[in-house]
Amino acid sequence: MARPPVLLSPVLPPAEDPAVTLLLHGLCRATGAHGSTLTLSTPNGDSTTYVFGELQGPRLVLQLQLADRLGAACELYGAGDGPAASPAALEAIQPLLQGALQALAERSNAFVQVDVLSQILGVRSDANLLMGPDGEILWANARGEDALARHTQRPQANLDGDTQAAPLLDLVVEHMRELWRSGERARRRVLTAWGGERWSIDLVALPGLQKQGCCLVALAPVRLPAADDLHQRLARNLISHREAEVLALVLEGHKASEIAPRLGITEYTVKDHLKHAYLKLGIRSRNQLLSRLALGSTAS
């Protein structure tokens, strides 16, 4: 599995962010100030100063504490007149301002991360989704959009080992929660969906974007290997070339009666090859063979 993308350091809102302007406007109204400045800084030394109104008159400075080691300082100009600018009033406003700024910083960080991830994943051919902890779709590439459309038309799917079918997105969300509960960073499973199609599903946990974090979800069709490929991949299990030929045709969905004439052998011989191959691999069915190949595990 590919290495998970590294999460970015905190990203500040742009200098002309209308949400920051609106926040400073409300702060001036609440304190009676004529204008204000806000300076935010990140641990790597980046900083942005936001300005609103007229910077004249007495100056009051608010030092703010934000998470992610973000620095924040706010200056109010002309707020020295009237009770609105009293120390008690400013003390009451401070936690509200800190919470609003933290939310703005997290929003900006999330937007940039989604943009970066979309560029990274956009070059891949698999169906890729970026999902929030409650199953909301934050981003999807073209194949991801197609997978979601097909999910709407044929919503039922089941993970290997589960006999109970459920909506695909419900399975993904539950799989994500299992990943977080386990403390693992990544996990792969195989599912059956869309009328019998087999897909591998890779999940990579991305903590930090939200309280519980987000997940990268990659869906890829299980590609059926040819006989030569099977023979090479299963060499450690002592699978013969003839057994690999039988397995390749079984993976395509052919029955013993159909395989026999194609290989020029009897139906009994086909079943005998299949029995020996399954015994060597420690499996009992085509579905188990598909899962084994999809998960990249061929050791006994």
Kinemage of the C-alpha trace (Angstrom):
@kinemage 1
@onewidth
@group {chain A} dominant
@subgroup {mainchain}
@vectorlist {calphas} color= white
{ca met a 1} P 0.000 0.000 0.000
{ca ala a 2} L 1.208 3.505 -0.774
{ca arg a 3} L 2.535 5.641 2.084
{ca pro a 4} L -0.258 7.847 3.553
{ca pro a 5} L 0.047 11.558 2.671
{ca val a 6} L 1.706 13.688 5.351
{ca leu a 7} L -0.701 16.103 6.996
{ca leu a 8} L 0.070 19.754 6.462
{ca ser a 9} L 1.141 22.265 9.087
{ca pro a 10} L -1.533 24.833 10.072
{ca val a 11} L -2.699 27.008 7.171
{ca leu a 12} L -3.887 30.568 7.839
{ca pro a 13} L -6.989 32.120 6.250
{ca pro a 14} L -6.162 34.445 3.311
{ca ala a 15} L -5.623 38.141 4.058
{ca glu a 16} L -8.957 39.150 2.498
{ca asp a 17} L -11.005 36.321 4.021
{ca pro a 18} L -14.548 37.750 4.369
{ca ala a 19} L -15.211 35.587 7.435
{ca val a 20} L -12.295 37.206 9.286
{ca thr a 21} L -13.490 40.666 8.210
{ca leu a 22} L -16.965 39.882 9.508
{ca leu a 23} L -15.503 38.676 12.795
{ca leu a 24} L -13.466 41.874 13.273
{ca his a 25} L -16.504 43.975 12.385
{ca gly a 26} L -18.532 42.238 15.074
{ca leu a 27} L -15.697 42.657 17.569
{ca cys a 28} L -15.605 46.412 16.919
{ca arg a 29} L -19.353 46.698 17.388
{ca ala a 30} L -19.197 44.751 20.647
{ca thr a 31} L -16.395 46.895 22.096
{ca gly a 32} L -17.184 50.270 20.546
{ca ala a 33} L -13.868 50.291 18.672
{ca his a 34} L -13.349 52.233 15.425
{ca gly a 35} L -11.053 49.580 13.942
{ca ser a 36} L -9.033 46.492 14.728
{ca thr a 37} L -6.135 44.347 13.551
{ca leu a 38} L -5.639 40.635 13.977
{ca thr a 39} L -2.297 38.869 13.533
{ca leu a 40} L -2.145 35.077 13.240
{ca ser a 41} L 1.122 33.144 13.074
{ca thr a 42} L 2.071 29.495 12.597
{ca pro a 43} L 4.908 27.486 14.217
{ca asn a 44} L 6.924 27.610 10.972
{ca gly a 45} L 7.044 31.432 11.062
{ca asp a 46} L 4.271 32.328 8.622
{ca ser a 47} L 2.004 35.165 9.715
{ca thr a 48} L -0.916 37.164 8.320
{ca thr a 49} L -2.344 40.456 9.580
{ca tyr a 50} L -5.999 41.292 9.005
{ca val a 51} L -7.200 44.925 9.212
{ca phe a 52} L -10.670 46.401 9.664
{ca gly a 53} L -11.837 50.000 10.093
{ca glu a 54} L -9.868 53.077 11.188
{ca leu a 55} L -6.731 52.433 13.212
{ca gln a 56} L -6.918 55.596 15.338
{ca gly a 57} L -7.435 56.405 18.985
{ca pro a 58} L -6.538 54.501 22.169
{ca arg a 59} L -5.287 50.972 21.597
{ca leu a 60} L -6.139 47.806 23.513
{ca val a 61} L -4.299 44.533 22.935
{ca leu a 62} L -5.810 41.065 23.393
{ca gln a 63} L -3.408 38.094 23.560
{ca leu a 64} L -5.173 34.921 22.442
{ca gln a 65} L -4.369 31.223 22.873
{ca leu a 66} L -5.238 28.871 20.007
{ca ala a 67} L -4.627 25.162 19.473
{ca asp a 68} L -2.007 23.773 17.049
{ca arg a 69} L 0.461 26.291 18.533
{ca leu a 70} L -1.079 29.091 16.492
{ca gly a 71} L -0.155 32.557 17.704
{ca ala a 72} L -2.852 35.255 17.781
{ca ala a 73} L -2.932 38.893 18.855
{ca cys a 74} L -5.763 41.371 18.375
{ca glu a 75} L -5.553 45.158 18.663
{ca leu a 76} L -8.620 47.377 19.140
{ca tyr a 77} L -8.443 51.078 18.281
{ca gly a 78} L -10.666 53.729 19.831
{ca ala a 79} L -12.216 51.273 22.241
{ca gly a 80} L -11.285 53.216 25.356
{ca asp a 81} L -14.625 55.037 25.681
{ca gly a 82} L -17.602 53.504 27.455
{ca pro a 83} L -18.216 50.311 29.455
{ca ala a 84} L -18.011 48.033 26.400
{ca ala a 85} L -14.212 48.193 26.547
{ca ser a 86} L -13.914 47.428 30.267
{ca pro a 87} L -11.503 44.643 31.331
{ca ala a 88} L -14.463 42.487 32.409
{ca ala a 89} L -16.128 42.829 29.002
{ca leu a 90} L -12.918 41.990 27.159
{ca glu a 91} L -12.366 38.966 29.401
{ca ala a 92} L -15.849 37.708 28.518
{ca ile a 93} L -15.276 38.230 24.802
{ca gln a 94} L -11.860 36.576 24.702
{ca pro a 95} L -12.938 32.862 24.776
{ca leu a 96} L -15.608 33.520 22.140
{ca leu a 97} L -13.060 35.185 19.891
{ca gln a 98} L -10.575 32.369 20.417
{ca gly a 99} L -13.183 29.755 19.504
{ca ala a 100} L -14.195 31.610 16.341
{ca leu a 101} L -10.578 32.037 15.228
{ca gln a 102} L -9.820 28.379 15.891
{ca ala a 103} L -12.771 27.362 13.725
{ca leu a 104} L -11.614 29.663 10.911
{ca ala a 105} L -8.077 28.258 11.062
{ca glu a 106} L -9.343 24.659 10.986
{ca arg a 107} L -11.624 25.455 8.055
{ca ser a 108} L -8.773 26.999 6.091
{ca asn a 109} L -6.500 24.075 6.905
{ca ala a 110} L -9.139 21.558 5.822
{ca phe a 111} L -9.787 23.353 2.517
{ca val a 112} L -6.097 23.352 1.628
{ca gln a 113} L -5.629 19.714 2.632
{ca val a 114} L -8.596 18.623 0.534
{ca asp a 115} L -7.182 20.570 -2.410
{ca val a 116} L -3.746 18.964 -2.011
{ca leu a 117} L -5.196 15.495 -1.571
{ca ser a 118} L -7.422 15.940 -4.618
{ca gln a 119} L -4.355 16.791 -6.692
{ca ile a 120} L -2.482 13.767 -5.344
{ca leu a 121} L -5.348 11.353 -5.832
{ca gly a 122} L -6.548 12.842 -9.095
{ca val a 123} L -3.707 11.201 -10.987
{ca arg a 124} L -4.702 7.710 -9.850
{ca ser a 125} L -7.052 5.548 -11.878
{ca asp a 126} L -8.841 3.908 -8.926
{ca ala a 127} L -12.034 5.261 -7.378
{ca asn a 128} L -10.851 7.576 -4.590
{ca leu a 129} L -12.932 9.293 -1.915
{ca leu a 130} L -12.105 11.553 0.999
{ca met a 131} L -14.706 10.888 3.697
{ca gly a 132} L -15.495 12.528 7.014
{ca pro a 133} L -16.129 10.500 10.176
{ca asp a 134} L -19.905 10.414 9.645
{ca gly a 135} L -19.671 9.294 6.025
{ca glu a 136} L -19.918 12.699 4.363
{ca ile a 137} L -18.109 12.844 1.018
{ca leu a 138} L -15.571 15.680 1.145
{ca trp a 139} L -14.023 14.920 -2.240
{ca ala a 140} L -14.136 12.294 -4.972
{ca asn a 141} L -12.237 11.846 -8.217
{ca ala a 142} L -14.012 10.968 -11.492
{ca arg a 143} L -14.055 7.232 -10.807
{ca gly a 144} L -15.115 7.890 -7.255
{ca glu a 145} L -18.091 9.869 -8.542
{ca asp a 146} L -18.944 6.962 -10.837
{ca ala a 147} L -18.743 4.521 -7.923
{ca leu a 148} L -21.098 6.722 -5.905
{ca ala a 149} L -23.550 6.875 -8.828
{ca arg a 150} L -23.506 3.088 -9.155
{ca his a 151} L -23.931 2.803 -5.397
{ca thr a 152} L -27.142 4.819 -5.703
{ca gln a 153} L -28.450 2.477 -8.394
{ca arg a 154} L -27.345 -0.764 -6.704
{ca pro a 155} L -26.690 0.068 -3.069
{ca gln a 156} L -26.222 -3.396 -1.570
{ca ala a 157} L -22.759 -4.833 -0.955
{ca asn a 158} L -21.011 -7.097 1.523
{ca leu a 159} L -17.479 -7.416 2.833
{ca asp a 160} L -15.741 -10.769 2.593
{ca gly a 161} L -16.667 -12.983 5.501
{ca asp a 162} L -19.994 -11.197 6.020
{ca thr a 163} L -23.161 -12.820 4.775
{ca gln a 164} L -25.329 -9.798 5.590
{ca ala a 165} L -25.520 -7.301 2.722
{ca ala a 166} L -25.763 -3.585 3.493
{ca pro a 167} L -25.552 -0.228 1.672
{ca leu a 168} L -22.013 0.332 0.414
{ca leu a 169} L -21.475 3.644 2.224
{ca asp a 170} L -22.727 2.136 5.488
{ca leu a 171} L -20.126 -0.620 5.131
{ca val a 172} L -17.400 1.928 4.441
{ca val a 173} L -18.330 4.049 7.486
{ca glu a 174} L -18.404 1.004 9.764
{ca his a 175} L -15.084 -0.139 8.325
{ca met a 176} L -13.656 3.339 9.039
{ca arg a 177} L -14.825 3.191 12.659
{ca glu a 178} L -13.267 -0.242 13.105
{ca leu a 179} L -10.015 1.207 11.786
{ca trp a 180} L -10.064 4.069 14.316
{ca arg a 181} L -11.003 1.755 17.186
{ca ser a 182} L -8.122 -0.568 16.320
{ca gly a 183} L -5.564 2.235 16.369
{ca glu a 184} L -4.264 1.121 12.957
{ca arg a 185} L -3.342 3.622 10.250
{ca ala a 186} L -4.459 1.627 7.212
{ca arg a 187} L -6.463 -1.459 6.363
{ca arg a 188} L -7.571 -3.390 3.269
{ca arg a 189} L -10.657 -5.520 2.745
{ca val a 190} L -12.474 -7.047 -0.226
{ca leu a 191} L -16.145 -6.496 -0.967
{ca thr a 192} L -18.710 -7.746 -3.429
{ca ala a 193} L -21.009 -5.144 -4.965
{ca trp a 194} L -22.890 -4.170 -8.087
{ca gly a 195} L -24.215 -7.534 -9.115
{ca gly a 196} L -21.249 -9.693 -8.109
{ca glu a 197} L -18.317 -7.422 -8.970
{ca arg a 198} L -15.363 -7.811 -6.629
{ca trp a 199} L -13.547 -4.745 -5.301
{ca ser a 200} L -10.651 -4.213 -2.939
{ca ile a 201} L -11.147 -1.341 -0.524
{ca asp a 202} L -8.197 0.480 1.059
{ca leu a 203} L -8.719 2.856 3.995
{ca val a 204} L -6.068 5.233 5.325
{ca ala a 205} L -6.873 7.153 8.518
{ca leu a 206} L -6.136 10.897 8.412
{ca pro a 207} L -6.456 12.214 11.967
{ca gly a 208} L -6.502 15.921 12.603
{ca leu a 209} L -8.952 17.361 10.094
{ca gln a 210} L -11.855 16.808 12.470
{ca lys a 211} L -12.264 15.531 16.031
{ca gln a 212} L -12.264 11.895 14.930
{ca gly a 213} L -10.452 12.448 11.644
{ca cys a 214} L -11.117 11.644 8.014
{ca cys a 215} L -10.323 8.694 5.798
{ca leu a 216} L -8.973 8.210 2.322
{ca val a 217} L -11.012 5.465 0.652
{ca ala a 218} L -9.734 3.760 -2.502
{ca leu a 219} L -11.900 1.267 -4.373
{ca ala a 220} L -10.268 -0.836 -7.083
{ca pro a 221} L -11.752 -3.708 -9.084
{ca val a 222} L -10.146 -7.055 -8.399
{ca arg a 223} L -8.358 -7.776 -11.663
{ca leu a 224} L -8.333 -11.447 -12.589
{ca pro a 225} L -4.797 -12.763 -13.216
{ca ala a 226} L -3.897 -14.967 -16.169
{ca ala a 227} L -2.571 -18.498 -15.723
{ca asp a 228} L 1.103 -17.467 -16.067
{ca asp a 229} L 0.651 -14.720 -13.476
{ca leu a 230} L -1.077 -17.123 -11.085
{ca his a 231} L 1.668 -19.681 -11.526
{ca gln a 232} L 4.292 -17.072 -10.617
{ca arg a 233} L 2.358 -15.546 -7.702
{ca leu a 234} L 1.537 -18.936 -6.183
{ca ala a 235} L 4.911 -20.574 -6.786
{ca arg a 236} L 5.652 -20.743 -3.077
{ca asn a 237} L 2.515 -22.847 -2.680
{ca leu a 238} L 3.821 -25.308 -5.318
{ca ile a 239} L 0.928 -24.623 -7.677
{ca ser a 240} L 1.637 -26.321 -11.004
{ca his a 241} L 1.110 -24.550 -14.328
{ca arg a 242} L -1.872 -26.791 -15.141
{ca glu a 243} L -3.427 -26.061 -11.733
{ca ala a 244} L -2.858 -22.337 -12.400
{ca glu a 245} L -4.670 -22.686 -15.734
{ca val a 246} L -7.646 -24.276 -13.966
{ca leu a 247} L -7.660 -21.604 -11.251
{ca ala a 248} L -7.553 -18.793 -13.831
{ca leu a 249} L -10.640 -20.163 -15.594
{ca val a 250} L -12.434 -20.723 -12.278
{ca leu a 251} L -11.767 -17.079 -11.391
{ca glu a 252} L -13.458 -16.093 -14.650
{ca gly a 253} L -16.564 -17.946 -13.472
{ca his a 254} L -16.289 -21.066 -15.625
{ca lys a 255} L -17.559 -24.441 -14.389
{ca ala a 256} L -15.600 -27.699 -14.567
{ca ser a 257} L -17.725 -28.855 -17.500
{ca glu a 258} L -16.716 -25.692 -19.419
{ca ile a 259} L -13.051 -25.803 -18.433
{ca ala a 260} L -12.479 -29.428 -19.511
{ca pro a 261} L -12.923 -28.958 -23.303
{ca arg a 262} L -10.928 -25.692 -23.252
{ca leu a 263} L -7.915 -27.445 -21.729
{ca gly a 264} L -8.443 -30.763 -23.530
{ca ile a 265} L -8.831 -32.771 -20.314
{ca thr a 266} L -11.694 -34.574 -18.602
{ca glu a 267} L -14.065 -32.913 -16.157
{ca tyr a 268} L -12.835 -35.325 -13.469
{ca thr a 269} L -9.251 -34.140 -14.053
{ca val a 270} L -10.346 -30.506 -13.777
{ca lys a 271} L -11.963 -31.187 -10.412
{ca asp a 272} L -8.884 -33.111 -9.289
{ca his a 273} L -6.580 -30.192 -10.194
{ca leu a 274} L -8.888 -27.773 -8.422
{ca lys a 275} L -9.046 -29.954 -5.311
{ca his a 276} L -5.255 -30.175 -5.094
{ca ala a 277} L -4.805 -26.442 -5.706
{ca tyr a 278} L -7.312 -25.489 -3.011
{ca leu a 279} L -5.617 -27.899 -0.592
{ca lys a 280} L -2.207 -26.316 -1.243
{ca leu a 281} L -3.637 -22.823 -0.714
{ca gly a 282} L -5.656 -23.760 2.368
{ca ile a 283} L -8.929 -22.507 0.858
{ca arg a 284} L -12.263 -24.056 -0.070
{ca ser a 285} L -13.948 -21.733 -2.583
{ca arg a 286} L -13.555 -19.298 -5.468
{ca asn a 287} L -14.478 -16.403 -3.155
{ca gln a 288} L -11.634 -17.287 -0.787
{ca leu a 289} L -9.268 -17.453 -3.752
{ca leu a 290} L -10.400 -14.012 -4.926
{ca ser a 291} L -9.930 -12.567 -1.457
{ca arg a 292} L -6.481 -14.066 -1.150
{ca leu a 293} L -5.354 -12.618 -4.467
{ca ala a 294} L -6.938 -9.232 -3.833
{ca leu a 295} L -5.297 -8.901 -0.435
{ca gly a 296} L -1.916 -9.755 -1.891
{ca ser a 297} L -1.398 -12.741 0.422
{ca thr a 298} L -0.271 -16.006 -1.131
{ca ala a 299} L 1.584 -17.591 1.732
{ca ser a 300} L 0.077 -20.687 3.306
